[in-house]
Amino acid sequence: MKALLRASAVALVLAAGAPIAAQAQTAGDHHAHMAVPTFSLSAQGEVRVAPDMATITTGVQTEARTAQEAMAQNRAQMNQVIAALRRAGIEERHIQTSSLNLSAVYDYPPNQQPSLRGYQASNQVTVQVHDLADLGQAVDAVVAAGANQIHGISFGLADPSVAEDAARREAVRILQQRAQLYADATGMRLVVLRSLSEGGGYVAPPPMPMYRAEMAMAQDGGSTPVQGGELVVRVDITGVYEVSR
């Protein structure tokens, strides 16, 4: 019985000591990990490229005495606009209705109650143009067909991946250069890049007014001049470098 009790006591001491040793080891590992010096740096890669596509928003606004008349007139003009886009080489999948509205229009004479003047119908489409050489002609064609609204134009890239990859390489180059600069300045030595994260790539709109899209009806009988300018593609990254003396 005494031998059994002594064995149990030894087992109890060993069992009780095991968590203490494990905790001491874990604390030591954590302390060693925290003692490793690091540089946490960020960089931005940027490339400028010419756009290869444009998006315009155009449409028709009509007004008539009744809602039915306003919609009928709008429908007739809008069908002509869409037909003109198709003749200009715009594929049907690149023409999307973006707004359709019908509202009452009132007159507000001085010192009198508002009176109903009629109804206003508006139909707008967003159009992607993938051949910028034809952009001015497409704008002229829709205006000639009855479009009386153009609500803006934006330029983009059909496939931004090539430009984004170039921006990524530039961001990594700048990050490594920056890390080496900090190492030299602090008397440290770069050991290893422990982590690298990307904040995302995006295509920024052209800066205004330097790369403004000029769209004015030509006076010499030519098509509307449209300037695509440049797009800025940026990628932000963050890296953590382990360093030593």
N, C-alpha and C positions, 0 to 999 in steps of 0.2 A: 504493500500500500504506500509506504514512504517513497519507494522508488518511483511509483506511478505519480505521486505528488510532485517529486522533483522534476520529472520529465515534463509534466504539465506546466510547471513554473518556467522552465527553460523555453518551452514553446511559446508561453505567454510573453516573455521578454523579447524573443525574436520577432513575434508578430507585432508587438508594440513598437519595436525599433525600426521595422521596415518602412512605415510611412514617413518617419522622421528622416531617414536616409534619402528616401525618394524626394521629399520636400527640399532637403538641402541640395540635392543634385539639380532639381528643377530650378531652384533659385540661382544656383551657380550658372546654369546654362542661360537663364534669362539675363543675369548680370553681364555675362560674356557677350551675349547678343547685343545688349544695349550699349556696351562699351565700344562697339565697332563704329568708327566715324563714317559719315556718309555726306555726299552732296546731293541735294534735291534741287534740280534745275528744270527750267522750261524753255522751249524754243518754238519759233513759228517759221514754217517754210512757206514761201510765197512764189508763185509764178504768174506771169501775165500772158494771156492767150487771146487770140481773136475769136469772137463768137462764130458759130456755124449755124445758128438758128435764131429765130425771133418769134415772139408771141405778141399779137395785137388783139385788142378788144374793140370791136366795131359793132354798129347796130343801126336800127331805124327807130325813130320816134315820130309818131303821128298823133294828130288831134282832130276830133270830129264832134259833131253835135251829140251823137249817141255812142254808147260803148260798142255796139255792134259795128257801126261805121268806122270807128277808130281802129278796131281789131282787124276789120276787113282790109282797110288801107294798109295797115302795118304788115299784114300777111302777104299782100301782093308785092310790096316793096322788098320785104325780107326774102321772099322766094327769088326775086331778081338778084339780090346781093349774093345769096348762096350759089346761085347759078354762075354768077360772075367769078366767084372764088374757084369753083370747079373748073371753069374755062381757063383760069390762071394757073392751073396745075396743082391746086391744093387738094389733097386727098380727103375724102369724106371723114375718115377717122381723125383728121386733124382739125375738124370744125366741130365745136361743142357749144351748145346753148348755155350761156352763163347767167342770163337774167331775162325774165319775162314779167312785165308789170302792166297793170291797168289801173288808172286812178281818175277820180273826178277832178275837174279843174274849175275853180271859182274865181269870180271877179269880186274885188273889194272896193266898191265906190265910196268916196268920203261920206261919212255920216249916214250911211245906209247899210242895210243888211247884206251880207254876201249873197251873190246870185250865181247859180250854176251856169257856167259857160259851155261846158261840154266834158269830153273824156279824152284822156291821153293814154296812148298805148306805147310801150317800149319793149323792144326785143333786141338782145345783144348776144353776140357769139364771140368766143375766144378762139383765135385761129393761130395755128403753128405753121410757120413758114420755114422750110428746111433748105431753101435755096435763096440766100440773101440777095443774090443778083436780081431776083424777080420781086423783091419786097416792095420797092417803089411802085412797080407796075400793078402789083396786087392791090395796094392802097388806092391807086387811081381808079382801078377797075370797080372796086366796091362803091366808091363815091359816085362814079358815073352811073352805077346801077341803082342808086337810091339811098345808099347809106348816108346818114346825116349826123352820125356820132362816131367819134374815135376817142376812146378813153385811155389811151396809153399804149406804149410799146416797151417790151423788155427783151433783152438778148440773153442767150444761154448757149450751153453745149449739149449736143445730142448725147454724147458719151463723155462725161467728165472724168472717168477713171484714169485716163492717161495723164491728164493735168494734175489730178490729185496725187498720183504716184510720184510725179516729179516734185510736187510740193513736199511730200513725205521725205524723199531723199534729201531735199534741201534742209528740212527741219532737223533730220538726224545729223547732217553735216554741221549745222550750227550748234546743235546740242553738244556734240563731241568737242568741237572747237571751244565752246564755252566752258565745258568741264575741264579741259586741259589748261585753260587760262586760270581758272580758280585754283587748280592744283599747283601750278607754277607760282601763283601769287601767295599761296599759303604754305608752300614748302611741303606739300603732300604729294603722294603718288597714286594715280588711278589704279585700282585693283581690278574691278569688274563692274559691269553695268548690271545692277540687281533687278531693276524693273523699268519698264517702258510703257507708257499709256498714251493714248491718242485722244485728243479732245474733239476730233471730228473735222472733216473737210467740208468746205462749202464754196459756192460760187457767189462772190459779192457782186452787186450791181455796179456798173461803171460809175466812177466818181463824177459828180456834177460840179461845175459845168464843163470840165475839161473834156470828158468823153460823152457829152450830151448827145442824145439822138435828135438830130435836126430833121424835122418833118414839115416842109412847107411846099405848097403847090408850086410847081415849076412855072416860071413865066415864059420860058422859051419853047414850050410845047413838049418838053421831055417829061419823063416820069418824076414823081416826087423823090427828091434826094433823101436818103436815109443813111446816117453814119453809124456803123456798128461799134467803133472804138475798140476798147480792150476790156476783158474780164479779168478779175483778180481771183485766183484760186489759192486759198490758204488752208494750212493744216497746223494745228497746235498739238505739241507733244510735251510730256513731262517724263523725266528720267531720274532714277536714283542710282548714284555711283557709290560703291564702297571704296574707301580710300585708306591709305596708311602712310606713316612717316618713313 
